[in-house]
């Protein structure tokens, strides 16, 4: 079930360089410590405790929705 959830859900990730907000697959956020801004190419670090907590919270919330 988790594979299905993370494969479909997108999370908004703001770029600290250009300020644009990109929708990244939750699967990519779970599996990686960084993502690339599709607008300017900046590598966005998502390895901080705050980002990991946000990603885990999203994973838990969407998993609960899918189990209903």
Secondary structure as UniProt FT lines:
FT   HELIX           2..8
FT   STRAND          10..14
FT   TURN            16..18
FT   STRAND          21..25
FT   HELIX           26..31
FT   STRAND          34..36
FT   TURN            38..40
FT   STRAND          43..45
FT   HELIX           49..67
//
